[in-house]
Amino acid sequence: MSNLIREGDSNLANFGQLGGMHLAGGVSTDTVDVSSEDYRVVAIQILEDNTRLHSDTLSDNAFAFTSDGIPNHTGIGFPNPVGINLKAGVIIFGRWKKVKITGGDGATGSAIAYMA
């Protein structure tokens, strides 16, 4: 009989094993900066409607979005949806050196950043 619980152990570091950080817009905990570390933010889970990634957010090999929310695919890489209102429950995967959130349309913004 296979012990399936152990088959994924080698992949635990790929998503969030290094922990997460709660980010709240408009206060001192609105930013996580891992640019000088050996790990990156690999996922951002939005907790509050109308949360936005601030323009200070830095992605590895990012492509940007136009003001209409349409991806600008001039390069290869991960999405960096800066300035777009994101709904609660959305999870964005990528590789970020720095994540800063803010609220849009009167919201304060809230998210969890996962590191690996």
ZAROVEX-617740 format. One record per atom (N, C-alpha, C): residue number from 1; residue in three letters; x, y, z. Coordinates in steps of 0.001 Angstrom, whole numbers, plus 500000, padded with zeros to 6 digits. Layout:
BEGIN
NUM | ALA | X | Y | Z
...
//
This chain:
BEGIN
1 | MET | 500842 | 498817 | 500000
1 | MET | 500000 | 500000 | 500000
1 | MET | 500881 | 501238 | 500000
2 | SER | 500540 | 502193 | 499168
2 | SER | 501323 | 503413 | 499034
2 | SER | 501029 | 504382 | 500184
3 | ASN | 502053 | 505071 | 500602
3 | ASN | 501901 | 506104 | 501627
3 | ASN | 501834 | 507460 | 500914
4 | LEU | 500683 | 507799 | 500366
4 | LEU | 500520 | 508976 | 499521
4 | LEU | 500804 | 510288 | 500242
5 | ILE | 500694 | 510299 | 501550
5 | ILE | 500911 | 511538 | 502283
5 | ILE | 502345 | 512051 | 502146
6 | ARG | 503287 | 511201 | 501841
6 | ARG | 504689 | 511583 | 501735
6 | ARG | 505141 | 511949 | 500323
7 | GLU | 504340 | 511657 | 499311
7 | GLU | 504778 | 511890 | 497939
7 | GLU | 504978 | 513366 | 497627
8 | GLY | 504311 | 514252 | 498304
8 | GLY | 504437 | 515677 | 498005
8 | GLY | 505442 | 516423 | 498856
9 | ASP | 506132 | 515734 | 499760
9 | ASP | 507058 | 516424 | 500655
9 | ASP | 508109 | 517235 | 499916
10 | SER | 508593 | 516734 | 498795
10 | SER | 509648 | 517444 | 498082
10 | SER | 509144 | 518748 | 497472
11 | ASN | 507840 | 518906 | 497330
11 | ASN | 507287 | 520106 | 496727
11 | ASN | 506788 | 521131 | 497741
12 | LEU | 506922 | 520848 | 499026
12 | LEU | 506387 | 521765 | 500030
12 | LEU | 507008 | 523157 | 499952
13 | ALA | 508269 | 523254 | 499597
13 | ALA | 508932 | 524553 | 499530
13 | ALA | 508475 | 525371 | 498340
14 | ASN | 507785 | 524781 | 497399
14 | ASN | 507359 | 525499 | 496210
14 | ASN | 506206 | 526458 | 496465
15 | PHE | 505458 | 526245 | 497514
15 | PHE | 504336 | 527137 | 497774
15 | PHE | 504153 | 527374 | 499263
16 | GLY | 504676 | 528463 | 499730
16 | GLY | 504357 | 528955 | 501046
16 | GLY | 505006 | 528305 | 502236
17 | GLN | 505962 | 527407 | 502056
17 | GLN | 506553 | 526762 | 503215
17 | GLN | 507321 | 527753 | 504082
18 | LEU | 507794 | 528822 | 503511
18 | LEU | 508517 | 529823 | 504290
18 | LEU | 507569 | 530786 | 505004
19 | GLY | 506289 | 530515 | 504930
19 | GLY | 505326 | 531305 | 505686
19 | GLY | 504645 | 532363 | 504850
20 | GLY | 503875 | 533155 | 505523
20 | GLY | 503142 | 534222 | 504868
20 | GLY | 503126 | 535448 | 505759
21 | MET | 502670 | 536541 | 505187
21 | MET | 502587 | 537800 | 505930
21 | MET | 501281 | 538488 | 505567
22 | HIS | 500549 | 538927 | 506582
22 | HIS | 499316 | 539667 | 506342
22 | HIS | 499675 | 541107 | 505992
23 | LEU | 499100 | 541604 | 504918
23 | LEU | 499322 | 542983 | 504493
23 | LEU | 498024 | 543753 | 504639
24 | ALA | 498095 | 544926 | 505249
24 | ALA | 496918 | 545780 | 505415
24 | ALA | 497240 | 547149 | 504840
25 | GLY | 496449 | 547597 | 503883
25 | GLY | 496696 | 548873 | 503224
25 | GLY | 496572 | 550056 | 504161
26 | GLY | 497424 | 551049 | 503936
26 | GLY | 497342 | 552297 | 504677
26 | GLY | 498010 | 552295 | 506039
27 | VAL | 498650 | 551200 | 506432
27 | VAL | 499355 | 551143 | 507714
27 | VAL | 500776 | 550652 | 507461
28 | SER | 501566 | 550560 | 508526
28 | SER | 502976 | 550197 | 508363
28 | SER | 503174 | 548769 | 507858
29 | THR | 502160 | 547923 | 507949
29 | THR | 502287 | 546536 | 507467
29 | THR | 501726 | 546378 | 506061
30 | ASP | 501812 | 547422 | 505232
30 | ASP | 501281 | 547331 | 503878
30 | ASP | 502309 | 546824 | 502874
31 | THR | 503543 | 546537 | 503320
31 | THR | 504614 | 546155 | 502400
31 | THR | 505393 | 544964 | 502931
32 | VAL | 505747 | 544039 | 502024
32 | VAL | 506714 | 542985 | 502330
32 | VAL | 507811 | 543110 | 501268
33 | ASP | 509062 | 543225 | 501709
33 | ASP | 510203 | 543401 | 500805
33 | ASP | 511200 | 542272 | 501047
34 | VAL | 511335 | 541370 | 500069
34 | VAL | 512273 | 540247 | 500184
34 | VAL | 513353 | 540345 | 499105
35 | SER | 513573 | 541538 | 498575
35 | SER | 514515 | 541706 | 497473
35 | SER | 515944 | 541326 | 497847
36 | SER | 516306 | 541409 | 499116
36 | SER | 517662 | 541052 | 499532
36 | SER | 517751 | 539625 | 500069
37 | GLU | 516663 | 538869 | 499980
37 | GLU | 516611 | 537506 | 500512
37 | GLU | 516796 | 536479 | 499384
38 | ASP | 516954 | 535204 | 499760
38 | ASP | 517082 | 534121 | 498787
38 | ASP | 515731 | 533550 | 498381
39 | TYR | 514651 | 534124 | 498827
39 | TYR | 513313 | 533637 | 498502
39 | TYR | 512475 | 534780 | 497958
40 | ARG | 511308 | 534471 | 497446
40 | ARG | 510412 | 535455 | 496848
40 | ARG | 508982 | 535232 | 497335
41 | VAL | 508162 | 536230 | 497153
41 | VAL | 506722 | 536079 | 497343
41 | VAL | 506219 | 535324 | 496112
42 | VAL | 505543 | 534193 | 496329
42 | VAL | 505109 | 533357 | 495204
42 | VAL | 503592 | 533392 | 494987
43 | ALA | 502857 | 533931 | 495944
43 | ALA | 501408 | 534032 | 495782
43 | ALA | 500893 | 535162 | 496656
44 | ILE | 499835 | 535794 | 496178
44 | ILE | 499164 | 536855 | 496938
44 | ILE | 497683 | 536511 | 496958
45 | GLN | 497135 | 536338 | 498160
45 | GLN | 495710 | 536046 | 498318
45 | GLN | 495012 | 537314 | 498787
46 | ILE | 494040 | 537770 | 498022
46 | ILE | 493318 | 538997 | 498334
46 | ILE | 492217 | 538686 | 499354
47 | LEU | 492169 | 539475 | 500421
47 | LEU | 491201 | 539239 | 501496
47 | LEU | 490048 | 540232 | 501507
48 | GLU | 490207 | 541368 | 500844
48 | GLU | 489190 | 542411 | 500880
48 | GLU | 488933 | 542922 | 499468
49 | ASP | 487657 | 543122 | 499123
49 | ASP | 487321 | 543667 | 497799
49 | ASP | 488045 | 544982 | 497544
50 | ASN | 488347 | 545223 | 496282
50 | ASN | 488979 | 546454 | 495803
50 | ASN | 490383 | 546678 | 496356
51 | THR | 491082 | 545601 | 496666
51 | THR | 492492 | 545703 | 497041
51 | THR | 493306 | 545867 | 495766
52 | ARG | 494306 | 546727 | 495810
52 | ARG | 495177 | 546961 | 494648
52 | ARG | 496626 | 546724 | 495024
53 | LEU | 497410 | 546279 | 494056
53 | LEU | 498857 | 546261 | 494223
53 | LEU | 499365 | 547653 | 493884
54 | HIS | 500138 | 548217 | 494783
54 | HIS | 500691 | 549557 | 494623
54 | HIS | 501770 | 549552 | 493549
55 | SER | 502046 | 550694 | 492966
55 | SER | 503056 | 550783 | 491904
55 | SER | 504466 | 550471 | 492397
56 | ASP | 504683 | 550427 | 493720
56 | ASP | 505995 | 550043 | 494265
56 | ASP | 506230 | 548530 | 494205
57 | THR | 505209 | 547750 | 493805
57 | THR | 505338 | 546299 | 493728
57 | THR | 506322 | 545927 | 492627
58 | LEU | 507296 | 545051 | 492953
58 | LEU | 508326 | 544646 | 491995
58 | LEU | 508220 | 543155 | 491725
59 | SER | 508128 | 542797 | 490454
59 | SER | 508023 | 541397 | 490056
59 | SER | 509275 | 540989 | 489292
60 | ASP | 509643 | 539706 | 489402
60 | ASP | 510709 | 539156 | 488561
60 | ASP | 510140 | 538940 | 487165
61 | ASN | 510766 | 539537 | 486152
61 | ASN | 510355 | 539340 | 484750
61 | ASN | 508869 | 539604 | 484541
62 | ALA | 508405 | 540743 | 484984
62 | ALA | 506971 | 541029 | 484930
62 | ALA | 506549 | 541577 | 483579
63 | PHE | 505288 | 541314 | 483230
63 | PHE | 504650 | 542092 | 482187
63 | PHE | 503563 | 542903 | 482859
64 | ALA | 503299 | 544062 | 482345
64 | ALA | 502359 | 544980 | 482973
64 | ALA | 500982 | 544865 | 482330
65 | PHE | 500032 | 545557 | 482917
65 | PHE | 498689 | 545632 | 482376
65 | PHE | 498424 | 547064 | 481936
66 | THR | 497611 | 547246 | 480902
66 | THR | 497216 | 548580 | 480485
66 | THR | 496194 | 549114 | 481479
67 | SER | 495832 | 550380 | 481343
67 | SER | 494853 | 550974 | 482256
67 | SER | 493479 | 550309 | 482109
68 | ASP | 493237 | 549600 | 481008
68 | ASP | 491977 | 548886 | 480804
68 | ASP | 491989 | 547508 | 481449
69 | GLY | 493127 | 547098 | 482040
69 | GLY | 493233 | 545785 | 482636
69 | GLY | 493620 | 544700 | 481649
70 | ILE | 494068 | 545104 | 480464
70 | ILE | 494463 | 544147 | 479434
70 | ILE | 495968 | 543907 | 479541
71 | PRO | 496427 | 542637 | 479549
71 | PRO | 497864 | 542362 | 479664
71 | PRO | 498649 | 542942 | 478489
72 | ASN | 499781 | 543537 | 478793
72 | ASN | 500708 | 544034 | 477785
72 | ASN | 501798 | 542980 | 477651
73 | HIS | 501680 | 542111 | 476664
73 | HIS | 502578 | 540957 | 476529
73 | HIS | 503833 | 541278 | 475730
74 | THR | 504476 | 542394 | 476006
74 | THR | 505690 | 542718 | 475274
74 | THR | 506887 | 541932 | 475799
75 | GLY | 506758 | 541320 | 476963
75 | GLY | 507838 | 540532 | 477528
75 | GLY | 507322 | 539210 | 478044
76 | ILE | 508222 | 538390 | 478501
76 | ILE | 507859 | 537101 | 479072
76 | ILE | 507933 | 537238 | 480585
77 | GLY | 507031 | 536620 | 481287
77 | GLY | 507149 | 536656 | 482733
77 | GLY | 505836 | 536497 | 483449
78 | PHE | 505819 | 537003 | 484668
78 | PHE | 504681 | 536859 | 485550
78 | PHE | 503821 | 538114 | 485510
79 | PRO | 502532 | 537976 | 485835
79 | PRO | 501670 | 539155 | 485852
79 | PRO | 502014 | 540083 | 487010
80 | ASN | 501820 | 541346 | 486800
80 | ASN | 502010 | 542351 | 487839
80 | ASN | 500844 | 543331 | 487726
81 | PRO | 499648 | 542943 | 488195
81 | PRO | 498439 | 543740 | 487974
81 | PRO | 498359 | 544966 | 488879
82 | VAL | 499285 | 545873 | 488708
82 | VAL | 499357 | 547083 | 489526
82 | VAL | 498199 | 548016 | 489180
83 | GLY | 497538 | 548536 | 490218
83 | GLY | 496497 | 549547 | 490032
83 | GLY | 495140 | 549010 | 489612
84 | ILE | 494961 | 547703 | 489570
84 | ILE | 493675 | 547112 | 489193
84 | ILE | 492965 | 546647 | 490459
85 | ASN | 491687 | 546994 | 490615
85 | ASN | 490919 | 546529 | 491765
85 | ASN | 490753 | 545015 | 491692
86 | LEU | 491174 | 544331 | 492750
86 | LEU | 491071 | 542872 | 492825
86 | LEU | 490030 | 542506 | 493875
87 | LYS | 489280 | 541474 | 493616
87 | LYS | 488200 | 541055 | 494505
87 | LYS | 488698 | 540080 | 495571
88 | ALA | 488008 | 540038 | 496691
88 | ALA | 488331 | 539103 | 497767
88 | ALA | 488256 | 537674 | 497249
89 | GLY | 489219 | 536850 | 497655
89 | GLY | 489255 | 535462 | 497241
89 | GLY | 490181 | 535181 | 496076
90 | VAL | 490594 | 536212 | 495363
90 | VAL | 491496 | 536039 | 494221
90 | VAL | 492889 | 535686 | 494739
91 | ILE | 493528 | 534706 | 494104
91 | ILE | 494911 | 534353 | 494413
91 | ILE | 495724 | 534546 | 493144
92 | ILE | 496778 | 535332 | 493231
92 | ILE | 497659 | 535597 | 492095
92 | ILE | 498977 | 534883 | 492356
93 | PHE | 499436 | 534120 | 491385
93 | PHE | 500710 | 533419 | 491498
93 | PHE | 501753 | 534144 | 490657
94 | GLY | 502977 | 534159 | 491129
94 | GLY | 504066 | 534799 | 490406
94 | GLY | 505331 | 534775 | 491234
95 | ARG | 506224 | 535718 | 490976
95 | ARG | 507462 | 535869 | 491767
95 | ARG | 507694 | 537358 | 491958
96 | TRP | 507528 | 537805 | 493201
96 | TRP | 507697 | 539217 | 493510
96 | TRP | 508837 | 539431 | 494486
97 | LYS | 509601 | 540492 | 494260
97 | LYS | 510647 | 540906 | 495186
97 | LYS | 510070 | 541785 | 496281
98 | LYS | 509051 | 542541 | 495915
98 | LYS | 508436 | 543474 | 496857
98 | LYS | 506954 | 543568 | 496525
99 | VAL | 506120 | 543518 | 497555
99 | VAL | 504674 | 543655 | 497373
99 | VAL | 504184 | 544739 | 498313
100 | LYS | 503465 | 545692 | 497755
100 | LYS | 502831 | 546740 | 498554
100 | LYS | 501387 | 546835 | 498093
101 | ILE | 500470 | 546888 | 499049
101 | ILE | 499057 | 546969 | 498683
101 | ILE | 498466 | 548299 | 499114
102 | THR | 497364 | 548630 | 498477
102 | THR | 496606 | 549821 | 498795
102 | THR | 495144 | 549524 | 498487
103 | GLY | 494258 | 550346 | 498940
103 | GLY | 492843 | 550156 | 498658
103 | GLY | 492384 | 551062 | 497541
104 | GLY | 491373 | 550621 | 496830
104 | GLY | 490759 | 551442 | 495797
104 | GLY | 489302 | 551655 | 496115
105 | ASP | 488727 | 552729 | 495614
105 | ASP | 487304 | 553022 | 495803
105 | ASP | 486911 | 553039 | 497274
106 | GLY | 487733 | 553637 | 498116
106 | GLY | 487416 | 553777 | 499530
106 | GLY | 487789 | 552597 | 500397
107 | ALA | 488282 | 551513 | 499802
107 | ALA | 488677 | 550337 | 500584
107 | ALA | 490090 | 550533 | 501126
108 | THR | 490412 | 549827 | 502202
108 | THR | 491757 | 549931 | 502767
108 | THR | 492696 | 548905 | 502153
109 | GLY | 492177 | 547778 | 501713
109 | GLY | 492997 | 546729 | 501099
109 | GLY | 493555 | 545776 | 502138
110 | SER | 493543 | 544483 | 501826
110 | SER | 494054 | 543471 | 502725
110 | SER | 494408 | 542235 | 501905
111 | ALA | 495564 | 541619 | 502240
111 | ALA | 496016 | 540441 | 501497
111 | ALA | 496983 | 539639 | 502353
112 | ILE | 497255 | 538400 | 501910
112 | ILE | 498302 | 537573 | 502509
112 | ILE | 499316 | 537292 | 501416
113 | ALA | 500593 | 537529 | 501717
113 | ALA | 501685 | 537222 | 500787
113 | ALA | 502369 | 535953 | 501276
114 | TYR | 502515 | 534961 | 500383
114 | TYR | 503152 | 533691 | 500714
114 | TYR | 504558 | 533640 | 500119
115 | MET | 505543 | 533201 | 500924
115 | MET | 506919 | 533169 | 500471
115 | MET | 507409 | 531742 | 500245
116 | ALA | 508288 | 531586 | 499281
116 | ALA | 508967 | 530306 | 499028
116 | ALA | 510292 | 530585 | 498342
//
